[in-house]
Amino acid sequence: MKRLLLATTLFAASAAFAGSPAVFERSVNQPLDVTYKNVSKALDDNGFVVVFEVNIGENLAKNAKKFGENYNKKKLEGIKSLVFCNGKFANQISNLDPGMLAMCPLHATLTHKDGVTTVLFVRPGVVAQGSPAAKAAQDLENATIKALEDGINAK
C-alpha cells in the first residue's frame, strides 16, 4: 500500500512539471506583450471571456528583496496570466461533475526569456480523467488549445 501511495504521489508531482502530458506548452519568438495581446484576442474570438489579468512578474519583482537569492533564479523577463471562462463548457461540466468546477476559471500563463514567449496551460482533459465530465473537459481542452494556438500564430 505504501508503494502505491508513493508511486501515486510521485506521479502527481511529476504532472506539475512543464513538458508533462498535463501541461500544454508552446513557444514563439516574439515579445511577451505581442503574444499576450494576441492570445487574449483569440480567446475572446473563440467564445472565452477573459475575466482577470495579472502581471505575475511585476508582483514577484515587488518582493525581490524579501525573496533574496531565491528571486527569479531562471531569469524570466516576464510572467503574465490570463484568467478566462466559457459559460457553455462551465455549465456542461457542472451538470456532469460539479467537483470538476475546480478548473473554473481556467488560466494560461505566459513567460518570456531571451526573445521567446512560452504559453502554458493545464490540460482539463488530464485533470478530469475518470470523471463523468472527462469528455466535456477534453472538448474544453481542445477548444482552449485552438484559441491559444490561434493567438500564438497570429500575425
C-alpha positions as CSV (number, residue, x, y, z in Angstrom):
1,M,0.0,0.0,0.0
2,K,2.8,2.4,0.9
3,R,4.4,1.8,-2.5
4,L,1.2,2.5,-4.3
5,L,0.8,5.8,-2.3
6,L,4.4,6.7,-3.1
7,A,4.0,5.9,-6.8
8,T,0.8,8.0,-6.9
9,T,2.4,10.9,-5.1
10,L,5.4,10.8,-7.4
11,F,3.2,10.7,-10.5
12,A,1.1,13.6,-9.2
13,A,4.2,15.6,-8.5
14,S,5.7,14.9,-12.0
15,A,2.4,16.0,-13.6
16,A,3.1,19.5,-12.4
17,F,6.3,19.9,-14.4
18,A,6.1,21.7,-17.8
19,G,6.8,19.2,-20.5
20,S,4.4,16.7,-18.9
21,P,1.3,15.5,-20.6
22,A,-0.7,17.6,-18.1
23,V,0.7,20.9,-19.4
24,F,0.2,22.4,-22.9
25,E,3.4,24.3,-23.7
26,R,4.1,26.3,-26.9
27,S,6.8,28.8,-27.6
28,V,7.1,31.6,-30.1
29,N,9.9,34.0,-31.0
30,Q,8.1,37.3,-30.2
31,P,7.7,39.8,-27.4
32,L,5.6,38.9,-24.4
33,D,3.2,41.8,-24.9
34,V,2.5,40.9,-28.5
35,T,1.8,37.3,-27.7
36,Y,-0.3,38.2,-24.7
37,K,-2.5,40.6,-26.7
38,N,-2.9,38.1,-29.5
39,V,-3.8,35.2,-27.1
40,S,-6.3,37.4,-25.2
41,K,-8.0,38.4,-28.5
42,A,-8.0,34.8,-29.8
43,L,-9.6,33.6,-26.5
44,D,-12.3,36.3,-27.0
45,D,-12.8,35.4,-30.7
46,N,-13.2,31.7,-29.7
47,G,-16.0,32.3,-27.2
48,F,-14.0,32.7,-24.0
49,V,-14.3,35.7,-21.6
50,V,-11.1,36.9,-20.0
51,V,-12.2,37.8,-16.5
52,F,-8.9,38.8,-15.0
53,E,-5.4,39.6,-16.0
54,V,-2.4,39.5,-13.7
55,N,1.2,40.6,-14.2
56,I,2.9,37.9,-12.1
57,G,6.4,39.1,-13.0
58,E,5.7,42.6,-11.6
59,N,4.1,41.2,-8.5
60,L,7.2,39.0,-7.9
61,A,9.6,41.9,-8.5
62,K,7.9,43.8,-5.7
63,N,9.1,41.1,-3.4
64,A,12.6,40.6,-4.8
65,K,14.3,41.8,-1.6
66,K,12.1,39.5,0.5
67,F,12.9,36.5,-1.7
68,G,16.6,37.4,-1.7
69,E,18.8,34.9,-3.6
70,N,15.7,32.8,-4.4
71,Y,14.2,35.6,-6.5
72,N,13.8,34.7,-10.2
73,K,16.5,32.1,-10.4
74,K,15.5,31.2,-14.0
75,K,15.9,34.9,-15.0
76,L,12.5,35.1,-16.6
77,E,12.0,38.5,-18.1
78,G,8.2,38.5,-17.8
79,I,5.3,36.4,-16.5
80,K,1.7,37.2,-17.2
81,S,-1.5,35.3,-16.8
82,L,-4.9,35.4,-18.3
83,V,-7.9,34.0,-16.3
84,F,-10.8,33.1,-18.5
85,C,-14.0,31.1,-18.8
86,N,-16.5,29.8,-21.3
87,G,-20.0,29.6,-19.9
88,K,-21.2,26.8,-22.2
89,F,-18.4,24.5,-21.0
90,A,-18.7,25.5,-17.4
91,N,-22.4,24.7,-17.4
92,Q,-21.9,21.4,-19.2
93,I,-19.1,20.3,-16.8
94,S,-21.1,21.4,-13.7
95,N,-24.0,19.3,-14.9
96,L,-21.8,16.2,-15.2
97,D,-19.5,16.6,-12.2
98,P,-19.7,19.7,-10.1
99,G,-16.3,18.8,-8.5
100,M,-14.6,19.5,-11.8
101,L,-15.6,23.2,-11.4
102,A,-12.3,23.3,-9.5
103,M,-10.9,24.0,-13.0
104,C,-13.1,27.1,-13.4
105,P,-12.0,29.6,-14.3
106,L,-9.2,28.4,-16.5
107,H,-5.9,30.3,-16.9
108,A,-3.0,30.5,-19.3
109,T,0.4,31.7,-18.1
110,L,2.9,33.3,-20.5
111,T,6.6,33.6,-19.7
112,H,9.3,35.4,-21.6
113,K,13.1,35.0,-21.8
114,D,15.7,35.7,-24.5
115,G,13.1,36.8,-27.1
116,V,10.9,33.7,-26.6
117,T,7.4,33.8,-25.2
118,T,6.0,30.5,-23.9
119,V,2.3,29.8,-23.3
120,L,1.5,27.3,-20.6
121,F,-1.9,25.8,-19.9
122,V,-3.0,22.9,-17.6
123,R,-5.0,20.4,-19.7
124,P,-8.5,19.9,-18.4
125,G,-8.7,16.6,-20.1
126,V,-5.9,15.3,-18.0
127,V,-7.3,16.7,-14.8
128,A,-10.8,15.2,-15.4
129,Q,-9.6,11.7,-16.2
130,G,-12.0,9.2,-14.6
131,S,-14.7,11.9,-14.1
132,P,-18.2,11.8,-15.7
133,A,-17.1,15.2,-17.1
134,A,-14.0,13.7,-18.8
135,K,-15.3,14.1,-22.4
136,A,-16.6,17.6,-21.8
137,A,-13.3,18.5,-20.2
138,Q,-11.4,17.1,-23.2
139,D,-13.7,19.2,-25.5
140,L,-12.9,22.2,-23.4
141,E,-9.2,21.5,-23.6
142,N,-9.4,21.2,-27.4
143,A,-11.3,24.4,-27.8
144,T,-8.9,26.3,-25.5
145,I,-5.8,25.0,-27.2
146,K,-7.3,26.0,-30.6
147,A,-7.8,29.5,-29.2
148,L,-4.3,29.6,-27.7
149,E,-2.7,28.4,-30.9
150,D,-4.7,31.0,-32.9
151,G,-3.2,33.7,-30.7
152,I,0.3,32.2,-30.8
153,N,0.1,32.0,-34.6
154,A,-1.5,35.5,-35.2
155,K,0.5,37.8,-37.3
